[in-house]
Amino acid sequence: MKVLVAEKIADGGIELLREAGHEVDVRLDLTPETLIATIPDYEALIVRSATQATREVIEAGAKLKIVGRAGVGVDNVDVAAATERGVIVCNAPTSNVVSACEQTFALLLASARRTPQAYASMKEHKWDRGKFTGNELYQKTLAIFGLGRIGGLVAQRARAFEMNLIGFDPYATPERAAEIGVTLYDNVEEILPQADFITVHLPKTKETIGMFGREQFALMKDGVYVVNTARGGIYDIEALAEAVRSGKVAGAGIDVYEKEPCTESPLHELEQVILTPHLGASTKEAQARAGLQIAEYVLMGLEGKMVPTAVNVALVPDHVMTAVKPFIEASQTTGLILAQLADAPIEHLTVRVFGDLANNDVSLLGTAALRGIFSISSDDPVNFVNANYIAEQRGVSVKVEKSTVRSEYANKVVFEARAGSQLVEVAITTSGPSEDLRIVSVLGYKLDLIPGKNVLIQKYEDKPGQLGLIGTILGKANVNISTMEVGVKEEKTRMALILMNVDEPVSEAVRAEIKAAVGVTEGWFIQL
């Protein structure tokens, strides 16, 4: 496929895409108009922060499958427009976490020790030691607002300075806070009077913009130091400037701004405030990681796999993703099987999860199965972004049921689909180092088969010689059987169900011959 790289990323990322067989065009000179004119030929677009992937760009990209942002935020991508068109939007959120954390400490230390001011004085050939007396971090209280990846790294490093750590994050669990050594508080007002230093690591939302205004600064200790390497606007700039002038805030380190580039603000005139031009991610290592990470995620999106950093798919916590990941592709394949077993469009899907897997949010498995189901009957790309939307449009309902009770397998997922009066069912598990999909039941018949690309399924009267007849007919047609499994039911029945992995497609004429020879009552040829 064709990938358009509109801004500079690491050469390693570009090579990764090319090694996978994709055609990569690096165009660093695109205006908004030329981007709209160029994008129709491409399946993927990679940007950083300058290029605007607007609604017009996304709607012009008729072939677009994924937009990747080589960085943390996606403020320059119209996520709503992408979601409407089933285009995945992803980022590289962990690429700069170490760099942002280290920038936080650079500003904490520089603010507390007044390093830039002392440097400027020395450059003027002065020697004012007494003027630049600072403060230690040792045994001071650091308040961390936001205990995600960066906040967690800041906490880890602050412990090495022997700081007392307190924090606020409405989404962090007490277990997470305890793990990183932070005492968690339920509200902002409780924390502010205790903090000697404050750092914010929060996303830009309507709740966080202006989160620290005059009221909040009034609650802080006199002589507090504040830092922001997260998003501009979390501190109200006017209120911060007033707090610095009054002495309430002894020093501030600001790396991000509500509007960038920012060359004028009330903070620019204040000696106590250290300003840097959004350098949190500006390290060679972070840029290299961002390029490689976004290339990996774009590759996954082009291959139709679940992209873990997709921002327009329901966020799946890391521990949940670890648990369900082995079943995602397996569920998608099962959806393909269900769609080919059904004689009519599927109207309802039930997903039943058994075993330890049921301790997690497994709704993603239903989405994966829908992706498989709709890929048979849709001309448009079906992915994790639009699968549930397509289901809603087609009136397909999905129900997920969970039980921690184990069957004969540690984990088993049963997919049951209703298509008109027909009910089709496939049960799966995974096994081995490569977590291969194993089909353990079809239409109520127990078996154990790792499916290949071509699967022949036949239901017929169980009597001697039937398998031999099937094998003979396939052999005459030069169709090789690689593996097979005969399904059995717990209750006595005269019928047998056989699944065969075959090396080549089986023509309708050959299947008709098998049906006539052994009395096949139901038969399917499944391609995966």
C-alpha positions in Angstrom: 0.0 0.0 0.0 1.0 3.7 -0.2 2.1 5.6 2.8 2.4 9.4 2.8 4.9 10.8 5.4 4.1 14.6 5.6 6.7 15.5 8.2 10.2 14.4 9.2 10.3 11.1 11.2 13.2 8.8 12.0 14.7 7.0 9.0 14.2 3.7 10.9 10.5 4.1 10.8 10.5 4.7 7.1 12.7 1.7 6.5 10.4 -0.4 8.6 7.4 0.5 6.4 9.4 -0.2 3.2 10.7 -3.5 4.4 7.1 -4.6 4.9 6.6 -4.0 1.2 4.8 -0.6 1.3 5.5 2.3 -0.9 6.6 5.3 1.2 6.6 8.9 -0.1 8.2 11.5 2.1 6.7 14.9 1.2 7.8 17.7 3.6 6.6 20.6 1.4 2.9 20.0 1.3 0.6 23.0 1.7 -3.0 22.3 3.0 -4.2 22.5 -0.6 -1.6 20.2 -2.1 -2.2 17.7 0.8 -5.9 17.5 -0.1 -4.9 17.0 -3.8 -2.3 14.4 -2.9 -4.0 12.3 -0.3 -6.5 10.4 -2.5 -3.7 8.0 -3.7 -2.7 6.9 -0.2 -3.9 4.3 2.4 -1.9 5.8 5.3 -0.8 9.3 6.4 1.9 10.0 9.0 2.2 13.5 10.5 3.8 15.1 13.5 2.4 18.4 14.9 2.6 20.9 12.0 0.5 19.1 9.4 -3.3 19.5 9.9 -5.2 16.4 9.0 -8.5 18.3 8.7 -12.0 16.9 7.7 -11.3 18.1 4.2 -8.1 16.0 4.1 -9.7 12.9 5.5 -12.7 13.1 3.3 -10.4 13.5 0.2 -8.5 10.4 1.3 -10.9 7.9 -0.3 -8.4 5.0 0.3 -7.3 6.1 3.8 -7.2 3.4 6.4 -5.1 5.0 9.1 -3.6 8.4 10.2 -0.6 8.2 12.5 0.7 11.0 14.6 4.3 10.6 15.5 3.9 12.1 19.0 1.6 12.1 21.9 -1.5 14.3 21.2 -3.7 14.2 18.1 -4.9 17.8 18.3 -4.0 18.3 14.6 -6.2 15.4 13.4 -10.0 15.6 13.0 -10.8 12.5 14.9 -14.5 12.8 14.5 -14.2 12.9 10.7 -11.9 9.9 10.7 -14.3 7.9 12.9 -17.2 8.6 10.6 -15.2 7.2 7.7 -13.8 4.2 9.6 -10.2 5.6 9.5 -8.0 4.7 12.4 -6.3 7.6 14.2 -3.3 6.5 16.4 -0.4 8.2 18.1 2.9 7.2 19.8 2.1 8.1 23.4 5.0 6.4 25.0 7.7 7.7 22.6 8.5 10.8 24.6 7.6 9.8 28.2 11.2 9.7 29.4 12.1 12.9 27.6 9.0 14.7 29.1 9.8 13.4 32.5 13.4 14.6 32.3 12.3 18.0 31.1 10.0 18.2 34.1 13.0 17.6 36.4 15.1 20.1 34.4 12.5 22.7 35.1 12.0 21.7 38.7 15.7 22.0 39.4 16.3 25.0 37.3 13.4 26.8 39.0 14.4 25.8 42.5 18.1 26.7 42.0 17.5 29.7 39.7 20.0 28.3 37.2 19.1 30.2 34.0 19.0 33.5 36.0 22.5 32.8 37.4 23.7 31.9 33.9 22.4 35.1 32.5 24.1 37.1 35.3 27.4 35.3 34.6 27.2 36.1 30.9 27.0 39.8 32.0 30.4 39.2 33.8 28.7 39.5 37.3 29.3 37.4 40.4 26.1 37.6 42.4 26.2 34.4 44.6 23.9 35.8 47.2 21.3 36.8 44.7 20.7 33.3 43.5 20.2 31.3 46.7 17.8 28.5 45.9 15.9 25.6 47.5 16.5 21.9 47.7 14.1 19.2 46.5 15.3 16.9 49.4 12.4 16.1 51.8 10.1 18.6 50.1 6.5 17.7 49.2 5.9 17.2 45.5 2.3 17.2 44.3 1.8 15.3 41.0 -1.4 16.0 39.1 -1.9 13.1 36.7 -0.4 9.7 37.5 -0.2 8.2 34.0 3.0 7.1 32.3 4.8 10.4 32.7 3.5 11.2 36.2 4.6 7.7 37.2 8.1 8.2 35.9 8.3 11.6 37.7 7.3 9.9 40.9 9.9 7.2 40.5 12.7 9.8 40.0 11.4 12.1 42.8 11.7 9.2 45.2 15.5 9.2 44.5 15.5 12.8 45.7 13.7 11.6 48.8 10.7 13.9 48.2 7.4 13.3 49.9 4.9 12.4 47.1 1.2 13.3 47.0 -1.1 13.2 44.0 -4.4 13.6 42.3 -5.8 11.6 39.4 -9.6 10.7 39.3 -8.7 7.7 37.1 -5.9 6.3 39.2 -6.6 3.4 41.6 -5.2 3.4 45.2 -3.2 0.3 44.1 -1.6 2.3 41.2 -0.7 5.2 43.5 0.7 2.9 46.2 2.8 1.2 43.5 4.6 4.4 42.6 4.8 5.7 46.2 2.2 8.4 46.0 -0.4 9.3 48.6 -3.6 9.7 46.6 -6.1 12.5 47.4 -9.7 12.8 46.1 -9.8 16.5 45.5 -7.4 19.3 44.4 -8.2 21.6 47.4 -6.8 19.1 49.9 -3.4 18.8 48.1 -2.6 22.5 47.3 -1.8 23.7 50.8 0.6 20.9 51.3 2.8 21.1 48.2 6.2 22.8 48.0 6.4 21.8 44.3 3.6 21.2 41.8 3.8 19.4 38.5 1.0 18.6 36.1 0.8 15.7 33.7 -2.8 15.9 32.6 -4.5 15.7 29.1 -6.1 18.8 27.6 -9.8 18.5 28.3 -12.6 20.9 29.2 -12.1 19.9 32.9 -8.3 20.6 32.9 -8.2 23.9 30.9 -7.9 26.7 33.5 -7.9 24.0 36.3 -5.5 26.2 38.3 -6.9 29.8 38.5 -6.8 32.5 41.2 -8.8 30.4 43.6 -6.4 27.5 43.4 -3.3 29.7 43.6 -4.7 31.3 46.8 -4.8 27.9 48.4 -1.1 27.1 47.7 1.7 27.5 50.1 3.6 30.8 50.0 6.8 30.2 48.0 5.6 27.2 46.0 7.2 26.2 42.7 5.0 25.1 39.7 5.9 23.3 36.5 4.0 22.4 33.4 5.3 20.1 30.6 1.9 18.6 29.8 -0.6 20.9 28.0 -0.8 24.7 27.7 -3.7 26.3 29.6 -3.9 24.0 32.6 -2.5 27.0 34.6 -4.4 30.1 33.9 -1.6 32.4 32.7 -3.0 35.6 34.1 -3.6 34.0 37.5 -0.1 32.5 37.5 1.5 35.8 36.6 -0.3 37.5 39.5 0.8 34.7 41.9 4.4 35.2 40.8 4.3 39.0 41.2 2.8 38.6 44.7 5.4 36.1 45.8 2.8 33.3 46.3 4.7 31.4 43.6 8.5 31.6 44.0 9.2 30.2 40.6 7.7 28.5 37.6 8.9 26.3 34.7 6.6 26.4 31.7 7.2 24.4 28.5 3.8 24.4 26.9 1.3 27.1 26.0 -2.3 27.4 25.1 -1.4 28.9 21.7 1.9 28.0 20.1 4.3 29.4 19.1 4.1 31.7 22.1 6.4 34.7 22.0 4.4 37.1 24.1 2.6 36.6 27.4 2.4 38.0 30.9 5.0 35.4 32.0 7.7 36.7 29.5 8.4 39.7 31.7 8.9 37.8 34.9 12.4 36.9 35.9 11.2 34.1 38.3 9.5 32.2 35.4 11.6 29.9 33.2 10.1 29.5 29.7 11.1 26.9 27.1 9.6 26.4 23.6 7.8 23.1 24.1 11.0 21.0 24.4 9.4 18.1 26.3 9.7 15.7 23.4 12.7 17.4 21.8 15.4 14.8 22.3 17.0 12.7 19.6 16.0 9.5 21.4 12.3 10.6 21.6 12.2 11.5 18.0 13.7 8.2 17.0 11.2 6.3 19.2 8.2 8.2 17.8 9.2 7.4 14.2 9.6 3.7 14.9 6.5 3.4 17.1 4.2 5.2 14.7 5.6 3.1 11.8 4.8 -0.1 13.8 1.3 1.0 14.6 0.6 2.1 11.0 1.8 -1.3 9.8 -0.7 -3.0 12.2 -3.5 -0.7 10.9 -2.7 -1.5 7.3 -2.8 -5.2 8.1 -6.2 -4.9 9.8 -4.9 -5.6 13.3 -5.9 -4.0 16.5 -3.8 -0.8 17.0 -3.2 -0.4 20.7 -2.9 3.4 20.6 -5.9 4.0 18.4 -7.7 7.1 19.9 -11.0 6.5 18.2 -11.4 3.0 19.5 -12.5 2.5 23.2 -9.3 2.7 25.3 -8.2 -0.7 26.5 -6.0 -0.7 29.6 -2.7 -2.4 29.3 -3.5 -5.2 31.7 -6.8 -5.9 29.8 -5.1 -5.8 26.4 -2.5 -8.3 27.7 -5.2 -10.7 28.7 -7.5 -10.4 25.6 -4.8 -10.0 22.9 -4.4 -13.7 22.2 -8.2 -13.9 21.4 -8.6 -10.7 19.3 -7.4 -12.2 16.0 -8.9 -15.5 16.9 -12.3 -13.8 17.4 -12.0 -12.0 14.1 -11.3 -15.3 12.3 -14.3 -16.9 14.1 -16.5 -14.1 12.8 -15.3 -15.0 9.2 -16.3 -18.6 9.9 -19.7 -17.6 11.3 -20.5 -15.4 8.3 -19.8 -18.3 6.0 -21.7 -20.9 8.0 -24.8 -18.7 8.1 -27.3 -19.0 5.2 -28.6 -15.5 5.7 -27.3 -12.2 7.2 -26.5 -12.5 10.9 -29.0 -10.6 13.1 -27.7 -11.3 16.6 -24.3 -12.3 18.1 -23.8 -13.7 21.5 -20.3 -14.0 22.9 -19.8 -16.3 26.0 -16.5 -16.2 27.7 -15.4 -18.9 30.2 -12.4 -19.1 32.5 -9.8 -16.6 33.8 -10.3 -14.4 30.7 -13.8 -13.5 32.1 -12.2 -11.4 34.8 -11.5 -8.8 32.2 -13.5 -6.4 29.9 -13.9 -8.7 26.9 -16.2 -6.5 24.8 -13.4 -6.1 22.3 -13.8 -9.7 21.3 -17.4 -9.0 20.1 -16.0 -6.1 18.1 -13.3 -8.4 16.6 -15.9 -11.0 15.6 -18.1 -8.3 14.0 -15.1 -7.2 12.0 -14.8 -10.8 10.6 -18.5 -11.1 10.0 -18.9 -7.8 8.0 -15.7 -8.2 6.0 -17.5 -10.9 4.0 -20.3 -8.6 3.0 -18.9 -5.0 3.0 -17.2 -3.2 0.1 -15.8 -0.7 2.5 -12.9 -1.4 4.9 -14.2 -2.8 8.2 -12.0 -2.3 11.3 -12.2 -1.8 15.0 -13.2 1.8 14.5 -16.4 1.2 12.5 -17.4 -2.4 13.2 -19.8 -1.5 16.0 -21.2 1.4 13.9 -21.9 -0.9 11.0 -23.6 -3.4 13.4 -25.8 -0.6 14.6 -26.7 0.5 11.0 -27.5 -3.1 10.0 -29.5 -3.8 13.2 -27.1 -6.5 14.4 -27.3 -6.8 18.2 -24.4 -8.1 20.3 -24.5 -9.6 23.8 -21.5 -10.5 25.9 -21.7 -13.0 28.8 -19.0 -14.0 31.2 -18.3 -16.8 33.6 -15.1 -17.5 35.5 -16.0 -21.2 35.7 -13.5 -23.2 33.7 -14.6 -25.7 31.1 -12.1 -28.3 29.9 -9.9 -25.4 28.8 -8.4 -22.6 30.9 -10.2 -20.1 28.6 -12.9 -20.7 26.1 -15.0 -18.3 24.0 -18.2 -19.5 22.4 -19.7 -17.4 19.6 -23.4 -18.0 18.7 -24.9 -16.2 15.8 -28.6 -16.1 14.8 -29.4 -15.7 11.1 -33.1 -15.9 10.5 -34.2 -19.2 11.9 -30.7 -20.6 11.7 -28.4 -20.7 14.8 -24.7 -21.3 14.2 -22.1 -21.7 16.9 -18.3 -22.0 17.1 -16.2 -22.3 20.2 -12.5 -21.5 20.3 -9.5 -21.4 22.6 -5.8 -20.6 22.0 -2.7 -22.6 22.6 1.0 -22.8 22.2 3.8 -20.1 22.2 2.2 -18.5 19.1 -1.2 -18.6 20.7 -2.8 -20.4 17.7 -6.6 -20.4 17.3 -8.0 -23.8 18.0 -11.6 -24.5 17.1 -13.0 -26.8 19.8 -16.7 -26.9 18.8 -18.8 -26.3 15.6 -22.6 -26.5 15.7 -22.4 -28.4 19.0 -19.9 -31.0 17.7 -16.8 -31.3 19.9 -13.4 -31.4 18.1 -10.0 -29.8 18.2 -8.5 -28.2 15.0 -6.2 -25.4 14.2 -7.9 -24.0 11.0 -5.9 -23.3 7.8 -6.8 -21.1 4.9 -9.2 -23.5 3.3 -11.6 -25.5 5.5 -14.1 -28.0 4.2 -17.0 -28.8 6.7 -19.3 -31.7 6.0 -22.2 -33.1 8.0 -23.4 -36.6 7.0 -24.7 -39.9 8.3 -22.1 -41.6 10.5 -21.5 -45.0 9.1 -18.5 -47.1 7.9 -16.7 -46.1 4.7 -17.9 -42.5 4.6 -14.5 -40.9 5.3 -12.9 -43.1 2.7 -15.4 -42.0 0.1 -14.7 -38.3 0.9 -10.9 -38.8 0.7 -11.2 -40.7 -2.6 -13.2 -37.9 -4.2 -10.8 -35.2 -3.0 -7.8 -37.3 -4.1 -9.3 -37.7 -7.6 -9.7 -33.9 -7.7 -6.1 -33.4 -6.7 -7.1 -31.8 -3.4 -4.8 -32.6 -0.6 -6.1 -33.0 3.0 -3.5 -31.6 5.4 -5.3 -32.2 8.7 -8.8 -33.2 9.8 -11.0 -33.7 12.8 -14.3 -35.6 13.3 -16.6 -33.9 15.7 -18.7 -35.8 18.2 -21.8 -34.8 20.3 -22.3 -35.8 23.8 -25.8 -37.1 23.1 -26.1 -40.0 20.7 -26.7 -39.0 17.1 -26.5 -40.7 13.7 -24.8 -37.7 12.2 -21.1 -36.8 12.1 -19.4 -33.5 11.4 -15.9 -33.4 9.8 -13.6 -30.4 9.4 -10.8 -30.8 6.9 -7.9 -28.4 6.3 -7.2 -28.7 2.5 -4.4 -27.2 0.5 -6.5 -25.9 -2.3 -10.1 -24.5 -2.8 -12.7 -27.2 -3.3 -15.0 -26.5 -6.3 -18.7 -26.7 -6.2 -18.6 -29.7 -8.5 -16.4 -31.7 -6.2 -18.6 -30.8 -3.2 -21.7 -31.9 -5.1 -20.0 -35.2 -5.8 -19.2 -35.7 -2.1 -22.8 -34.8 -1.2 -24.2 -37.4 -3.6 -21.7 -40.1 -2.5 -22.1 -39.9 1.3 -25.4 -38.1 1.7 -24.2 -34.8 3.1 -27.0 -33.0 4.8 -25.1 -29.7 5.3 -21.8 -28.6 3.9 -19.6 -25.5 3.7 -16.3 -24.5 2.2 -14.7 -21.8 4.4 -11.9 -19.5 3.3 -10.0 -17.6 5.9 
